[in-house]
Amino acid sequence: MFKRLGIGLFSILCAFQSFAGIEAFHQGPVFKSFGKIADVNTSVSIPKNMKFHVAFDMSKASDVGKINRNLDTLGRFINMHVANGVPKQDIKVAMVVHGKSVTDLANHSFYSKLHSGSANANQNIVKQLIAFGVKIYICGQSAAYYGLSQKDLLPNVDMALSAMTAHAILHSEGYSLNPF
């Protein structure tokens, strides 16, 4: 009985050690400081000449001074597809931001007033995403609720009438919605 228990315990310990965890992730080819990716041996091939037009949705704000996980995921989406042979010009991505997460796209002046002098950790990521060509739309309704105006946003972040409006426009432009 003890022998079987020992073998069972050994098997469980080996199973836990077989997970690679965070060590499986490495920097990607586009964004080096965020959007880490893992190499995956997959049975689903990306079709040749695939063009991605994908809209993401972000409504949950990050903890003060932390990077918003959804922005990191957007970087991972781009990194993993470029790393797997999709040309950069074939990846068109947008992020629609609403709810309290609109404050994660606020400039330093607004963000630091809102969070007792803390710096917005999302500034550099947003700058890099926009430089890649990512469209970022803020819900005007959420912005109004939190007192944000266009002048309070990070550079090149656009304000839509609403998140619903932004998603409808992106859908009409051929973007699919990628649920988180």
Residue pairs with C-beta under 8 A, 6 or more apart in sequence:
20 38
24 38
24 39
25 36
25 37
25 38
26 36
26 37
26 38
26 39
27 33
27 36
27 37
27 79
28 35
28 36
28 37
28 75
28 76
28 78
28 79
28 80
28 82
28 83
29 79
29 82
29 83
30 75
30 78
30 79
30 82
30 88
30 132
31 75
31 78
31 79
31 125
31 128
31 132
33 124
33 125
34 67
34 71
34 72
34 75
34 125
34 128
35 72
35 73
35 74
35 75
35 76
35 77
35 78
35 79
36 76
36 79
37 76
37 79
37 80
37 83
46 81
46 84
46 85
46 86
49 90
50 86
50 90
51 90
51 92
52 81
52 86
52 90
52 91
52 92
52 93
53 92
53 173
53 174
53 175
53 176
54 77
54 92
54 93
54 94
54 175
54 176
54 177
54 178
55 93
55 94
55 95
55 96
55 167
55 170
55 171
55 175
55 176
55 177
55 178
56 70
56 73
56 74
56 77
56 93
56 94
56 95
56 96
56 177
56 178
56 180
57 95
57 96
57 98
57 163
57 167
57 177
57 179
57 180
58 68
58 70
58 71
58 95
58 96
58 97
58 98
58 101
58 104
59 97
59 98
59 99
59 100
59 101
60 68
60 69
60 70
60 99
60 100
60 101
61 68
61 99
61 100
61 101
61 103
61 104
62 68
62 69
62 101
62 104
62 121
62 122
64 115
64 118
65 115
65 118
65 119
65 121
66 121
67 121
67 122
67 125
68 101
68 104
68 122
68 125
70 95
70 101
70 180
71 95
71 104
71 122
71 125
71 126
71 129
72 125
73 180
74 93
74 95
74 129
74 134
75 125
75 128
75 129
77 93
77 178
78 91
78 93
78 132
78 134
81 91
82 88
82 91
88 132
92 133
92 175
93 133
93 134
93 135
94 134
94 135
94 136
94 137
94 166
94 170
94 175
95 129
95 134
95 135
95 136
95 137
96 137
96 139
96 160
96 163
96 166
96 167
96 170
97 104
97 105
97 136
97 137
97 138
97 139
97 142
97 163
98 138
98 139
98 141
98 142
98 162
98 163
99 139
99 142
100 142
100 146
102 138
102 139
102 142
102 143
102 146
102 148
103 110
103 111
103 114
103 146
103 148
104 120
104 122
105 122
105 126
105 136
105 138
105 153
105 154
105 157
106 114
106 120
106 148
106 152
106 153
106 154
107 120
107 152
107 153
107 154
107 155
108 119
108 120
108 123
109 152
110 148
110 152
111 118
111 119
111 120
112 118
112 119
112 120
120 154
122 154
123 154
126 136
126 154
126 157
127 154
127 155
129 136
130 136
130 155
130 156
130 157
135 158
135 170
136 156
136 157
136 158
137 157
137 158
137 159
137 160
137 163
137 166
138 148
138 153
138 157
138 158
138 159
138 160
139 160
139 162
139 163
139 166
140 159
140 160
140 161
140 162
141 161
141 162
141 163
142 163
143 149
143 159
150 159
153 159
160 166
160 169
167 177
171 177
